[in-house]
């Protein structure tokens, strides 16, 4: 596979130029600042680089950890953080090797590496256990952490997880080539609009996503597939939320595999949702996350 905009193991993720970095981070900072409520900002040192973490709220009890979709940054959780932080402490993490405020310094070559840096963040922050929720690539990170460090997860919510419950669709993989460097921006915008169900790319997070795809070069491994055996091995309670209009994978197949293979699962197919479920139905998602955490 040569889909190097998303997946490439060698090297470390980096901005294409100082100017591209400055322009991107100006937009990023604007969107982070727009998230309501007080926040604490931490830069956590790990083996693989410095990880930006935002803490919202101070409620007692097991916190939420939110892991964003690939390239979307912690800013994508703006519709979700206020409601969640009113009930529990929330940590939003910018993933290493992706555009945002985290800085990768060593190659991340495997799923074990991905779990290692995230576990180190938990250690530094003193998070013994968390209700971990992730969208798309963040859903894969959540799944991967549940495999490698199940003792750190109270519940795992997989929102449209990438390559976990169903393989990437052929159309999605082919469309990803539109994001390769050198192609017109309109190609990538059209592809991302198709994935998100927002063809006009009107949402602020869409601007951040498209800007990041042009300004940053990722060097990360392809998320390993959730085989039958891996799904059966999950030891934590799992909430799987799937968009009925998702084009990233076959949502019906994803729902079937989650329901039949994951030992402790609650699986829902939201018929009107696309891959961008968290932003399309924030109130419903917030209520579902809080309810699932409360019953764990």
C-alpha positions in Angstrom: 0.0 0.0 0.0 1.3 3.5 -0.9 -1.2 5.6 1.0 1.6 7.5 2.6 -0.4 10.5 3.7 -2.0 8.2 6.3 0.4 5.3 6.8 4.2 5.1 6.6 6.3 3.4 9.3 9.7 5.0 8.6 10.7 8.3 10.1 8.6 10.6 12.4 5.6 12.8 11.7 6.5 16.4 10.9 5.1 19.6 9.5 6.2 20.4 5.9 7.6 23.8 6.7 7.7 26.4 9.5 5.1 28.5 7.7 2.7 25.5 7.3 3.1 24.7 11.0 2.4 28.3 12.1 -0.7 28.6 9.9 -2.0 25.3 11.0 -1.4 25.9 14.7 -3.0 29.3 14.6 -6.3 27.6 13.4 -5.8 24.7 15.9 -5.3 27.1 18.8 -8.5 29.0 17.8 -10.6 25.8 17.9 -9.1 24.6 21.1 -9.8 28.0 22.7 -13.5 27.7 21.6 -14.1 24.6 23.8 -16.2 25.9 26.7 -15.0 25.5 30.3 -11.8 25.8 32.2 -9.0 23.5 31.0 -5.5 22.5 32.2 -2.9 22.0 29.5 -0.1 19.4 30.0 2.8 18.3 27.7 3.7 14.8 28.8 7.1 13.3 27.9 7.0 9.7 26.6 9.5 7.4 24.9 8.2 8.4 21.5 7.7 12.1 22.0 5.8 14.9 23.8 2.1 14.4 24.1 -0.3 17.3 24.5 -3.1 16.6 26.9 -6.1 18.8 27.9 -7.9 18.2 31.2 -11.5 19.5 31.6 -13.5 19.3 34.8 -12.5 18.1 38.2 -15.3 15.7 39.2 -14.3 12.6 41.2 -14.6 9.1 39.9 -13.1 7.3 37.0 -12.3 9.9 34.2 -13.0 9.9 30.5 -10.1 9.7 28.1 -11.0 10.9 24.6 -9.0 9.8 21.5 -9.7 11.7 18.3 -10.0 10.5 14.7 -6.8 10.6 12.6 -5.8 14.2 11.9 -8.8 15.6 13.8 -7.0 16.5 17.1 -8.6 17.1 20.4 -10.6 20.0 18.9 -13.0 17.5 17.4 -14.5 16.9 20.9 -15.8 20.4 21.3 -19.4 19.3 21.1 -18.8 16.6 23.7 -16.5 17.8 26.3 -18.7 20.3 28.2 -21.5 17.7 29.0 -19.0 15.0 29.9 -16.8 17.3 32.0 -19.9 18.3 34.0 -20.1 14.7 35.4 -16.5 13.4 35.2 -13.0 14.6 34.6 -12.1 14.5 30.9 -8.7 14.1 29.3 -8.5 14.9 25.6 -5.2 13.7 24.0 -3.6 14.8 20.8 -2.2 11.6 19.3 1.5 11.3 18.6 2.5 11.3 15.0 -0.4 13.4 13.8 -1.0 17.1 13.3 -1.7 19.0 16.5 0.4 20.0 19.5 2.0 16.6 20.2 5.6 16.2 18.9 6.8 12.8 17.8 10.6 12.2 18.2 11.0 8.5 17.6 9.4 6.2 15.0 6.2 4.4 16.0 6.4 1.2 14.1 3.9 -1.2 15.7 0.7 -1.6 17.6 2.9 -2.2 20.7 4.5 1.2 20.2 1.1 2.8 19.9 0.0 1.3 23.2 3.3 2.1 24.9 3.2 5.9 24.5 -0.5 6.0 25.5 0.2 3.9 28.6 3.0 6.2 29.5 0.7 9.1 29.3 -1.7 7.4 31.8 1.3 6.7 34.1 2.5 10.3 34.1 -1.0 11.7 34.7 -1.8 9.2 37.4 -4.7 7.7 35.6 -5.1 4.2 37.0 -8.2 3.4 34.9 -10.3 5.4 32.5 -13.4 5.2 30.4 -11.7 5.4 27.0 -13.6 6.6 24.0 -12.2 7.0 20.5 -13.5 7.8 17.0 -12.1 6.2 13.9 -8.3 6.1 14.3 -8.9 6.9 18.0 -11.3 4.0 18.1 -8.5 1.8 16.9 -6.2 3.3 19.6 -8.8 2.4 22.2 -9.1 -1.1 20.9 -5.4 -1.5 20.8 -4.9 -0.2 24.3 -7.6 -2.7 25.5 -5.5 -5.5 24.0 -2.2 -4.4 25.5 -3.2 -2.7 28.8 -6.7 -3.9 29.7 -6.1 -3.2 33.4 -6.1 0.6 32.5 -9.5 0.6 30.9 -12.8 0.7 32.8 -14.8 0.8 29.6 -13.9 1.1 25.9 -16.2 2.9 23.5 -15.4 2.3 19.9 -17.1 4.9 17.7 -16.8 4.0 14.0 -13.4 2.4 14.8 -11.0 2.2 11.9 -10.2 -1.4 10.7 -11.3 -3.0 13.9 -14.8 -4.4 13.3 -14.7 -4.4 9.5 -12.1 -3.9 6.9 -11.7 -0.5 5.2 -14.0 -0.4 2.2 -12.4 -0.4 -1.3 -13.9 2.9 -2.1 -12.5 4.5 1.0 -9.0 3.1 0.3 -9.0 4.3 -3.3 -10.4 7.7 -2.3 -7.6 8.1 0.2 -5.1 8.6 -2.7 -6.8 12.0 -3.3 -4.9 13.1 -0.2 -1.5 12.4 -1.6 0.9 15.4 -1.8 0.9 17.2 -5.2 -2.8 16.6 -6.0 -5.2 19.5 -6.0 -6.7 20.4 -2.7 -10.2 20.1 -4.1 -9.6 16.3 -4.6 -8.9 15.8 -0.9 -11.7 18.1 0.2 -14.2 16.2 -1.9 -13.0 12.9 -0.4 -13.1 14.1 3.2 -16.6 15.6 2.6 -17.8 12.3 1.3 -16.4 10.5 4.4 -17.9 13.0 6.9 -21.3 13.4 5.2 -20.5 17.2 4.9 -19.8 17.6 1.1 -19.4 21.4 1.5 -16.9 21.0 4.4 -18.7 23.7 6.3 -17.7 22.7 9.9 -14.6 24.4 11.5 -13.1 21.0 12.3 -13.2 20.2 8.6 -11.0 23.2 7.8 -8.5 22.0 10.5 -8.5 18.5 9.0 -7.9 19.6 5.4 -5.2 22.1 6.5 -3.5 19.4 8.5 -3.5 16.9 5.7 -1.6 19.5 3.6 0.7 20.8 6.3 1.7 17.6 8.0 3.3 14.3 6.9 2.3 11.3 9.1 4.6 8.3 9.5 2.5 5.7 11.3 1.8 2.0 10.7 -1.5 0.8 9.3 -3.9 -0.1 12.1 -3.8 -3.8 12.4 -7.2 -5.5 11.7 -9.4 -6.7 14.5 -9.4 -10.4 13.8 -11.9 -12.8 15.3 -9.4 -14.0 17.9 -8.5 -10.5 18.9 -12.1 -9.4 19.3 -12.8 -12.5 21.4 -9.9 -11.7 23.6 -11.2 -8.3 24.7 -11.6 -8.4 28.5 -13.2 -5.0 29.0 -16.8 -3.8 28.6 -17.2 -2.5 25.0 -19.7 0.0 23.6 -19.6 -0.1 19.8 -21.3 2.7 18.0 -21.6 2.6 14.2 -23.0 4.9 11.6 -25.5 3.4 9.2 -24.3 5.7 6.5 -20.6 5.1 7.0 -18.6 4.8 3.9 -15.4 3.8 5.7 -16.5 0.2 6.2 -19.6 -2.0 6.0 -21.5 -0.9 9.1 -23.7 -4.0 9.1 -20.8 -6.3 9.0 -19.1 -4.3 11.7 -22.2 -4.5 14.0 -22.5 -8.2 13.3 -18.9 -8.9 14.3 -19.1 -6.7 17.4 -22.2 -8.4 18.6 -21.1 -12.0 18.0 -17.4 -11.8 18.9 -16.8 -9.3 21.7 -17.6 -11.0 25.0 -19.0 -8.0 26.9 -20.5 -5.7 24.3 -23.3 -3.2 23.7 -23.5 -2.6 20.0 -25.7 0.0 18.3 -26.1 1.0 14.7 -27.3 4.6 14.3 -29.0 4.6 10.9 -28.7 8.3 10.1 -25.1 8.7 11.3 -22.0 8.8 9.0 -18.4 8.2 10.1 -18.6 11.6 11.8 -21.1 10.3 14.4 -19.7 12.3 17.3 -20.2 15.6 15.7 -23.5 14.8 14.1 -25.3 13.5 17.2 -23.4 15.0 20.1 -26.2 15.1 22.6 -27.1 11.5 22.0 -23.5 10.4 22.2 -22.8 12.4 25.4 -25.8 10.8 27.1 -24.8 7.3 25.9 -21.2 7.7 27.1 -22.3 8.9 30.5 -24.9 6.1 30.9 -22.4 3.4 29.9 -19.8 4.7 32.3 -22.3 4.9 35.1 -23.3 1.3 34.7 -19.8 -0.1 34.4 
